[in-house]
């Protein structure tokens, strides 16, 4: 089984990083940190460390200075559950899930998971089931369905659900076969452009302009990470798009927050102007949705030569499920994690990982890929497309191996988490939140801007130094 350093080395070198740069990294702590049969702590540490190493590499490109990077495993795990530890004026998080979200049995004795946190997804499920949005009604309706038939029908109807599969069942699907041929992170050149000079600044990403088109966890974590190293991250939300407020606060640290209606010509014109001046676009909507608005990767490269365009998807860009909607909890269910954790814990049915690890690790891999592509752009020129997916991160996590007796590990308590918490002001009141876990010796990571409500800032870039 690979050590965390070996896991990091594979991520780093697969994206073009020089092996000698790994001398600067120090990884502390030991597995396991959380009750799980999977190596969630190693995955947290390695994915965060990759971003720290990339930031240090960019700083060396910009300044000529090397620096050390330290990532503690427990701190990384805590950051990969940052939404749990956020406090707004001492208030704990509200319930994380909609009333009918969660696990149900179907008529063929399978389990399905519903993700109904957004009203239109809840409505779509209830329309397919022809029932009221009440748990008992949903369960009664699902007893009239076979699991896979419901999964297919709900997806076709705009719902977001998944049937629980074992790892062997998942591996036998055409989609799993398609993913098996893809790397963890894909970085491809999509256009010609001159190398862009680095702007002035005293942090790795100072002056780098990032358009963040994402919500929930993975994409927003990527933007938050880039902001931690000094990027000007402009979060673009739509005035009528649903959001999950608690997650918006947690992942909004360090960002400017604007509202642009991309379905209007005026809004698209505003976005084109922002894009023309951007260095990185990070987007977590389905690729066809953004492409349909005129902002596919190749189009973005025409509007903004030299752009780094990062695409997050649920199930990857190849295979029959490439356009399928999904969230961390659903990908865990589809790909075998819930089944395997349930078996390891002695539970009859699905059991979730002890963190939204596919989301968080994917967010750090997005930020890592963005920085590696940006560094490459500065040396070689070109426009670049970075692609990651929750399913491919899941495949990577599965292949890291299992933890024997992982469920004998106790969960983290408040006392063990407190060393990683900071108190900051925000547009929502005083926050207690998790500090970033990649510690850089010369350019410490921090968020220079407070989290603010969506739409708080005009859709324009701040002036560069």
C-alpha positions as CSV (number, residue, x, y, z in Angstrom):
1,X,0.0,0.0,0.0
2,X,1.4,3.4,-1.0
3,X,2.4,5.9,1.7
4,X,0.8,9.4,1.6
5,X,4.1,10.7,0.1
6,X,4.0,8.2,-2.7
7,X,0.4,9.0,-3.4
8,X,1.3,12.7,-3.6
9,X,4.3,11.9,-5.8
10,X,2.0,10.1,-8.3
11,X,-0.4,13.1,-8.4
12,X,2.4,15.5,-8.8
13,X,4.4,13.8,-11.5
14,X,1.3,12.8,-13.5
15,X,0.5,16.5,-14.0
16,X,4.0,17.3,-15.2
17,X,5.6,18.3,-11.8
18,X,9.3,17.7,-11.4
19,X,10.1,15.0,-8.9
20,X,12.8,17.2,-7.2
21,X,10.1,19.6,-6.0
22,X,8.8,16.9,-3.7
23,X,11.9,17.5,-1.5
24,X,10.1,20.7,-0.2
25,X,7.1,18.8,1.2
26,X,6.7,17.6,4.8
27,X,3.7,15.4,5.6
28,X,2.9,14.8,9.3
29,X,0.3,12.5,11.0
30,X,-0.8,9.0,10.6
31,X,-3.8,7.0,9.4
32,X,-6.6,6.4,10.3
33,X,-8.1,9.7,11.5
34,X,-11.8,8.9,10.9
35,X,-14.0,5.8,11.2
36,X,-13.9,4.4,7.7
37,X,-12.6,1.4,5.8
38,X,-11.2,3.7,3.1
39,X,-8.1,5.9,3.2
40,X,-9.9,9.2,3.5
41,X,-7.2,10.8,5.6
42,X,-4.4,9.9,3.2
43,X,-6.6,11.2,0.3
44,X,-7.3,14.5,2.2
45,X,-3.6,15.0,2.9
46,X,-2.3,14.2,-0.5
47,X,-4.9,16.3,-2.4
48,X,-4.3,19.3,-0.2
49,X,-0.5,18.9,-0.4
50,X,-0.6,18.8,-4.2
51,X,-2.2,22.3,-4.1
52,X,0.4,23.6,-1.7
53,X,3.2,22.2,-3.8
54,X,1.8,23.8,-6.9
55,X,1.5,27.2,-5.2
56,X,5.1,26.9,-4.0
57,X,6.1,26.0,-7.6
58,X,4.4,29.1,-9.0
59,X,6.0,31.3,-6.3
60,X,9.4,30.0,-7.4
61,X,8.5,30.8,-11.0
62,X,7.5,34.3,-10.0
63,X,10.2,35.2,-7.5
64,X,13.0,32.6,-7.8
65,X,12.4,31.7,-4.1
66,X,11.9,28.1,-2.9
67,X,9.9,27.4,0.2
68,X,8.8,24.5,2.4
69,X,5.3,23.1,2.4
70,X,3.9,21.2,5.4
71,X,0.5,19.5,5.6
72,X,-0.7,17.7,8.8
73,X,-3.0,14.8,8.1
74,X,-5.5,15.7,10.8
75,X,-5.7,19.3,9.8
76,X,-6.3,18.2,6.2
77,X,-9.1,15.8,7.3
78,X,-10.7,18.6,9.3
79,X,-10.6,20.9,6.3
80,X,-12.2,18.3,4.2
81,X,-15.2,18.5,6.7
82,X,-15.0,22.3,7.0
83,X,-18.7,22.7,6.5
84,X,-19.3,20.7,9.7
85,X,-17.2,23.0,11.8
86,X,-18.3,26.3,10.6
87,X,-20.1,28.5,13.2
88,X,-21.8,31.7,12.4
89,X,-22.2,33.7,15.6
90,X,-21.8,30.4,17.6
91,X,-24.8,28.8,15.7
92,X,-24.2,25.3,14.5
93,X,-25.1,24.3,10.9
94,X,-28.8,23.9,10.1
95,X,-29.9,20.4,8.9
96,X,-27.8,19.5,5.9
97,X,-30.5,17.7,4.0
98,X,-34.0,18.3,2.6
99,X,-36.8,16.4,4.4
100,X,-37.1,13.7,1.7
101,X,-33.4,13.4,0.8
102,X,-31.7,10.1,1.7
103,X,-31.9,6.4,1.3
104,X,-35.0,4.3,0.4
105,X,-35.8,0.7,-0.5
106,X,-37.4,-0.2,-3.8
107,X,-39.7,-3.1,-4.7
108,X,-36.9,-5.3,-5.8
109,X,-35.1,-4.9,-2.4
110,X,-32.5,-2.5,-3.8
111,X,-31.5,0.8,-2.1
112,X,-31.8,4.1,-3.9
113,X,-30.5,7.6,-2.7
114,X,-32.4,10.8,-3.5
115,X,-30.7,14.2,-3.6
116,X,-33.5,16.7,-3.2
117,X,-31.7,19.7,-1.6
118,X,-32.6,21.9,-4.6
119,X,-36.4,22.4,-5.0
120,X,-36.5,21.5,-8.8
121,X,-34.7,18.2,-8.0
122,X,-37.2,17.4,-5.3
123,X,-40.1,18.3,-7.6
124,X,-38.7,16.1,-10.4
125,X,-38.5,13.1,-8.1
126,X,-42.0,13.6,-6.8
127,X,-43.4,14.0,-10.3
128,X,-41.8,10.6,-11.4
129,X,-43.2,9.0,-8.3
130,X,-46.5,10.8,-8.5
131,X,-46.5,11.4,-4.7
132,X,-46.3,14.2,-2.1
133,X,-42.9,15.3,-0.8
134,X,-43.3,13.3,2.5
135,X,-40.9,10.5,3.4
136,X,-43.7,7.9,4.0
137,X,-45.3,8.7,0.7
138,X,-42.0,8.6,-1.2
139,X,-41.2,5.2,0.4
140,X,-44.6,3.8,-0.5
141,X,-44.3,4.9,-4.1
142,X,-40.8,3.5,-4.5
143,X,-42.0,0.0,-3.5
144,X,-43.8,0.0,-6.9
145,X,-40.5,0.4,-8.7
146,X,-37.4,-1.6,-9.4
147,X,-34.3,0.3,-8.4
148,X,-32.5,0.6,-11.7
149,X,-35.8,1.4,-13.6
150,X,-36.5,4.2,-11.1
151,X,-32.9,5.5,-11.4
152,X,-33.3,5.7,-15.2
153,X,-36.7,7.3,-15.1
154,X,-35.8,9.8,-12.4
155,X,-32.7,11.0,-14.3
156,X,-34.8,11.3,-17.5
157,X,-37.3,13.4,-15.6
158,X,-34.6,15.8,-14.3
159,X,-34.1,14.2,-10.9
160,X,-30.8,13.4,-9.2
161,X,-30.8,9.9,-7.7
162,X,-28.7,6.8,-7.7
163,X,-29.1,3.1,-7.0
164,X,-26.7,1.5,-4.6
165,X,-24.3,-0.8,-6.4
166,X,-21.5,-3.0,-5.1
167,X,-18.1,-2.2,-6.4
168,X,-18.2,-5.3,-8.6
169,X,-21.6,-4.2,-10.1
170,X,-20.3,-0.8,-10.8
171,X,-17.1,-2.1,-12.3
172,X,-19.2,-4.2,-14.8
173,X,-21.0,-1.1,-16.2
174,X,-19.9,0.4,-19.5
175,X,-19.4,3.7,-17.8
176,X,-16.9,2.3,-15.3
177,X,-15.0,0.8,-18.2
178,X,-14.8,4.2,-19.9
179,X,-13.5,5.8,-16.8
180,X,-10.8,3.2,-16.3
181,X,-9.0,4.6,-19.4
182,X,-8.8,8.1,-18.0
183,X,-6.2,9.7,-15.8
184,X,-7.2,11.3,-12.4
185,X,-6.7,14.7,-13.9
186,X,-6.8,15.5,-17.6
187,X,-4.8,18.6,-18.8
188,X,-5.0,19.3,-22.5
189,X,-4.0,22.2,-24.8
190,X,-7.1,23.6,-26.5
191,X,-5.7,26.7,-28.3
192,X,-2.7,28.8,-29.2
193,X,-1.7,31.8,-27.2
194,X,1.4,33.6,-26.2
195,X,2.7,33.0,-22.6
196,X,1.1,35.5,-20.2
197,X,3.5,37.4,-17.9
198,X,2.8,37.1,-14.2
199,X,1.3,40.3,-12.7
200,X,3.1,42.0,-9.8
201,X,2.3,40.7,-6.3
202,X,3.7,39.2,-3.2
203,X,1.7,35.9,-3.1
204,X,1.8,32.9,-5.5
205,X,-1.5,33.8,-7.2
206,X,-1.5,37.6,-6.6
207,X,-3.2,39.3,-9.5
208,X,-4.5,36.1,-11.1
209,X,-8.1,36.4,-12.0
210,X,-10.4,33.4,-11.5
211,X,-14.0,33.2,-12.6
212,X,-15.8,30.7,-10.2
213,X,-18.9,29.2,-11.7
214,X,-19.8,26.6,-9.2
215,X,-21.9,25.8,-6.1
216,X,-22.3,23.2,-3.4
217,X,-18.8,21.9,-2.4
218,X,-16.2,20.6,-5.0
219,X,-16.0,23.6,-7.3
220,X,-16.4,26.2,-4.5
221,X,-13.5,24.5,-2.6
222,X,-11.3,24.9,-5.7
223,X,-12.0,28.6,-5.8
224,X,-11.5,29.0,-2.1
225,X,-8.1,27.3,-2.4
226,X,-7.0,29.5,-5.2
227,X,-8.1,32.5,-3.1
228,X,-6.0,31.2,-0.2
229,X,-2.9,31.7,-2.3
230,X,-3.8,35.2,-3.4
231,X,-6.0,34.9,-6.5
232,X,-8.8,37.4,-7.2
233,X,-11.7,34.9,-7.3
234,X,-15.0,36.2,-8.6
235,X,-17.9,33.9,-7.8
236,X,-20.6,34.2,-10.4
237,X,-24.1,33.1,-9.3
238,X,-27.4,33.5,-11.1
239,X,-30.1,35.6,-9.5
240,X,-32.6,32.7,-9.6
241,X,-30.2,29.7,-9.1
242,X,-30.8,27.9,-5.8
243,X,-27.9,27.7,-3.4
244,X,-27.2,26.0,0.0
245,X,-26.5,29.0,2.3
246,X,-24.3,27.3,4.8
247,X,-22.0,26.0,2.1
248,X,-22.0,29.4,0.4
249,X,-20.6,30.9,3.6
250,X,-18.0,28.2,4.2
251,X,-16.6,28.2,0.6
252,X,-17.1,31.9,0.1
253,X,-14.1,32.9,2.2
254,X,-11.6,34.9,0.1
255,X,-14.0,35.6,-2.8
256,X,-15.9,38.4,-4.4
257,X,-19.5,37.4,-5.0
258,X,-21.4,38.7,-8.1
259,X,-24.7,37.9,-9.7
260,X,-25.0,37.6,-13.5
261,X,-28.0,36.2,-15.4
262,X,-26.2,34.1,-18.1
263,X,-29.6,33.3,-19.8
264,X,-29.9,36.9,-20.9
265,X,-27.9,38.5,-23.7
266,X,-27.0,41.4,-21.4
267,X,-25.7,39.0,-18.8
268,X,-23.7,37.0,-21.3
269,X,-22.1,40.2,-22.6
270,X,-21.1,41.1,-19.0
271,X,-19.6,37.6,-18.6
272,X,-17.8,37.8,-21.9
273,X,-16.1,41.0,-20.7
274,X,-15.1,39.3,-17.5
275,X,-13.8,36.2,-19.3
276,X,-11.7,38.3,-21.7
277,X,-9.7,39.6,-18.7
278,X,-9.6,36.3,-16.8
279,X,-6.7,33.9,-16.3
280,X,-8.7,30.9,-15.0
281,X,-12.3,29.7,-15.3
282,X,-13.5,27.0,-12.9
283,X,-17.0,25.6,-13.6
284,X,-19.0,22.9,-12.0
285,X,-22.2,22.9,-14.0
286,X,-22.9,20.2,-16.6
287,X,-20.6,20.9,-19.6
288,X,-23.6,21.0,-22.0
289,X,-25.2,23.7,-19.8
290,X,-22.3,26.2,-20.1
291,X,-21.6,25.3,-23.7
292,X,-25.2,26.0,-24.6
293,X,-24.7,29.6,-23.3
294,X,-21.7,30.1,-25.6
295,X,-18.9,29.5,-23.1
296,X,-17.6,26.0,-23.9
297,X,-13.8,25.6,-23.3
298,X,-12.8,26.2,-27.0
299,X,-15.1,29.3,-27.2
300,X,-13.6,30.6,-23.9
301,X,-10.1,30.1,-25.5
302,X,-11.2,32.3,-28.4
303,X,-12.6,35.0,-26.1
304,X,-9.6,34.9,-23.8
305,X,-6.5,33.4,-25.4
306,X,-4.3,31.8,-22.8
307,X,-7.2,30.9,-20.5
308,X,-7.0,27.9,-18.2
309,X,-10.5,26.3,-18.2
310,X,-11.3,23.9,-15.4
311,X,-14.3,21.5,-15.8
312,X,-15.8,19.5,-13.0
313,X,-18.3,16.8,-13.8
314,X,-20.0,14.1,-11.7
315,X,-19.2,11.1,-13.7
316,X,-16.4,12.1,-16.1
317,X,-16.2,13.2,-19.7
318,X,-16.3,9.8,-21.3
319,X,-18.9,7.0,-21.3
320,X,-22.7,6.8,-21.3
321,X,-23.1,8.7,-18.0
322,X,-20.9,11.7,-19.1
323,X,-23.8,14.1,-19.0
324,X,-25.5,12.7,-15.9
325,X,-26.1,15.0,-13.0
326,X,-24.6,14.0,-9.7
327,X,-23.3,14.9,-6.3
328,X,-20.8,13.4,-3.9
329,X,-23.4,11.3,-2.0
330,X,-24.8,9.9,-5.2
331,X,-21.5,9.0,-6.7
332,X,-20.5,7.3,-3.5
333,X,-23.8,5.3,-3.8
334,X,-23.4,4.4,-7.5
335,X,-19.8,3.4,-7.4
336,X,-19.6,1.0,-4.5
337,X,-18.5,3.1,-1.5
338,X,-21.8,3.0,0.4
339,X,-22.1,-0.7,-0.1
340,X,-18.5,-1.4,1.0
341,X,-18.7,0.9,4.0
342,X,-22.0,-0.7,5.1
343,X,-20.4,-4.2,4.9
344,X,-17.3,-3.1,6.7
345,X,-19.4,-1.5,9.5
346,X,-21.8,-4.4,9.7
347,X,-24.7,-2.3,8.5
348,X,-27.6,-3.7,6.5
349,X,-27.7,-1.1,3.7
350,X,-25.7,2.0,2.6
351,X,-23.2,3.7,4.8
352,X,-21.6,7.1,3.8
353,X,-18.0,7.9,4.0
354,X,-17.3,10.0,7.1
355,X,-16.6,13.1,5.0
356,X,-17.8,14.4,1.6
357,X,-14.4,13.2,0.5
358,X,-15.1,12.9,-3.2
359,X,-16.2,16.6,-3.2
360,X,-13.4,18.0,-1.1
361,X,-10.6,16.0,-2.7
362,X,-11.9,16.8,-6.2
363,X,-12.0,20.5,-5.2
364,X,-8.3,20.4,-4.3
365,X,-7.5,18.4,-7.5
366,X,-9.3,21.1,-9.5
367,X,-7.2,23.9,-7.8
368,X,-4.1,21.8,-8.3
369,X,-4.8,21.2,-12.0
370,X,-5.6,24.9,-12.5
371,X,-2.2,25.9,-11.0
372,X,-0.2,23.3,-12.9
373,X,-1.9,24.4,-16.2
374,X,-1.3,28.1,-15.4
375,X,2.4,27.5,-14.7
376,X,2.6,25.6,-18.0
377,X,0.9,28.5,-19.8
378,X,3.4,30.9,-18.4
379,X,6.3,28.8,-19.8
380,X,4.8,27.5,-23.1
381,X,1.8,29.6,-23.9
382,X,-1.4,28.1,-25.1
383,X,-4.9,27.8,-23.7
384,X,-5.6,24.8,-21.5
385,X,-8.5,22.6,-20.4
386,X,-8.3,20.8,-17.0
387,X,-10.9,18.1,-16.4
388,X,-11.8,16.3,-13.2
389,X,-14.8,14.3,-11.9
390,X,-16.2,13.0,-8.7
391,X,-16.3,9.5,-10.1
392,X,-12.7,9.6,-11.2
393,X,-11.6,10.9,-7.8
394,X,-13.7,8.0,-6.3
395,X,-11.8,5.5,-8.5
396,X,-8.5,7.0,-7.3
397,X,-9.7,6.8,-3.6
398,X,-10.8,3.2,-4.0
399,X,-7.4,2.2,-5.6
400,X,-5.5,3.7,-2.6
401,X,-6.6,0.5,-0.7
402,X,-8.6,-0.2,2.5
403,X,-8.0,0.3,6.2
404,X,-8.2,-2.8,8.3
405,X,-10.4,-2.3,11.4
406,X,-11.0,1.3,10.2
407,X,-14.3,1.4,12.2
408,X,-12.4,0.9,15.5
409,X,-11.2,4.5,15.1
410,X,-13.2,7.1,17.0
411,X,-14.5,10.3,15.3
412,X,-12.8,13.6,15.9
413,X,-14.2,15.6,18.8
414,X,-14.3,19.3,19.4
415,X,-11.1,19.4,21.4
416,X,-9.1,17.8,18.6
417,X,-10.6,20.2,16.0
418,X,-10.1,23.4,17.9
419,X,-6.4,23.9,17.0
420,X,-7.4,24.3,13.3
421,X,-10.1,26.9,13.8
422,X,-9.8,30.6,13.3
423,X,-12.2,33.5,14.1
424,X,-12.9,36.0,11.3
425,X,-15.4,38.6,10.4
426,X,-17.8,38.2,7.4
427,X,-20.8,39.6,5.8
428,X,-22.8,37.1,7.8
429,X,-21.4,38.0,11.2
430,X,-18.5,36.5,13.2
431,X,-17.3,33.2,11.8
432,X,-15.4,30.3,13.4
433,X,-14.0,28.4,10.5
434,X,-11.2,26.0,9.5
435,X,-7.9,27.5,8.5
436,X,-6.2,26.2,5.3
437,X,-4.1,23.2,6.0
438,X,-1.3,23.6,3.5
439,X,1.3,25.7,5.4
440,X,3.9,27.5,3.1
441,X,7.0,28.9,4.8
442,X,7.4,32.1,2.8
443,X,3.9,32.8,1.5
444,X,1.4,31.6,4.1
445,X,-2.1,30.8,2.8
446,X,-4.9,33.1,4.1
447,X,-8.1,34.6,2.8
448,X,-7.8,38.3,2.3
449,X,-11.5,38.9,1.7
450,X,-14.4,37.9,4.0
451,X,-17.2,35.6,3.0
452,X,-20.1,37.8,1.7
453,X,-23.7,37.1,0.6
454,X,-24.2,36.1,-3.0
455,X,-24.4,39.2,-5.3
456,X,-22.7,41.5,-2.9
457,X,-20.1,42.8,-5.4
458,X,-20.4,44.3,-8.9
459,X,-19.4,42.0,-11.7
460,X,-16.0,43.6,-12.3
461,X,-12.4,42.8,-11.6
462,X,-10.4,44.6,-8.9
463,X,-7.5,46.6,-10.1
464,X,-4.1,44.8,-10.2
465,X,-1.1,46.2,-8.4
